[in-house]
Amino acid sequence: MKNHIDSNNYIKPGFYVDSDAPNVLEFAQVHGQGHTLRKKAISLFFAVRDGFPYDPYNVILKPEEFKASVCIRKNSGCCIQKAITLAAVARAAGIPARLAFADVKNHLNTRRLRDLVQTDIFYYHGITELFLQGKWLKVTPTFNIELCEKFGVRPLDFDGTRDCILHPYDMKGNRHMEYLKFHGSYTDFPYDLIRCDFMRLYPALFAAENMGKGDFAQDVAEENKRLVNDGI
């Protein structure tokens, strides 16, 4: 990995990583605390991780729905939307940032989500890559702390010096998530590519009658109750 990059490619705004939007700039100013880029990055990571509840149900496949400024306004998002948001506020704070995507095998989800996606493989899991102290770091601000507590999963901590991607095990030592395939890095969100694959891979999730319906946090609570009742 080279220790030098053309930071202009990863600092300037994109259509989705709209780091020049007023509410993105405001978020970066309020939450980007610290006198170094590393400290600002840490502060922004936690602000995005916990400030926007993870919501895989209310994803609308329209380009504007994936803009960071829209995610901030709506105050929630899926993994991709939260990764885009972190990239945007990082750029607004002067930190080079880009997006990456990976297919992951998720061993812990809910019955309703399993029924909708019809697989335990989640394609194009969203990752933010931040350029700090001469290297790219992969970070995932997906699961907010309240959701982690309901899932029995340790929330991710980011120290600004190493990758921060989802833990392979939960607090009981059970399998949580496996990374299967990385799809590379992108300056901005490859909407057309991912929309096409999502419609092909998850037809039930994005069917009109299911769009915008569901409370993922409530589903997690009900799933945990079922597992307790089943003695698992």
C-alpha positions, 0 to 999 in steps of 0.5 A: 500500500502506497503511503501517498495518495492524490487526496483531491480525489477523496476530499472533493464532494460527490453526488452521494458523498455530498460533503459540501451539503450544509447539514453535512458540513454542520454535522462535521463541525459539531461532531468532528472533535479533536485537534488532529485528523485522527481524533476527528475521525474517531469522533465522527465514527461514533457520531455516525455509528450511534447517531443513526439507528441501523434500518435495513427495511426502509431502503428506497432504491432511488438515487437521492435516498443514498445521499449523505445529506438525506441520511442525516435528515432522515436520521437513520440508514442501512449499512450503505447509507451509514458508510456514505454518511461517514465518508461525507462528514469525514471529507467535510472535516478534511479527512480523505475518505472513500467507499468499499463493499463486501459480501458478508455471511451474517449468522445473526439476523431476524426471522423477518429479515431472513424471510425477505432476503431468503439468504444469510449472505448480505451482498455489498455490505457498506464500508468506509475507508479513511486515509489516516497517518499514511494508510487506508483504514476500513471502518464500519459504523453500521450497528448503533450501540443500542442495537448491539446490546439487543443483539448481544454483540460488542459494539465496534470501537475505532481508535484511528490506527487500525481497521474496524470491521464487524466482529466475527463472534458475539458475546457468547462466542457464537459466529456473528459475521464472516467476510466472503468477498471484497468488491473494491473501493469507490470514490462515490457510490456505484448506485446503478451497479448495486441497484441492479444486483439488489433487485436481482438478489433481494426481490422480496425485500424490495417488493413494493408491498414491503417497502418502508415497512418494519421495525428492525430493533423491535424484530431483534428484541422479538428474535432474542425473546424467541431464542430464550424461550427455545432455550438457545 
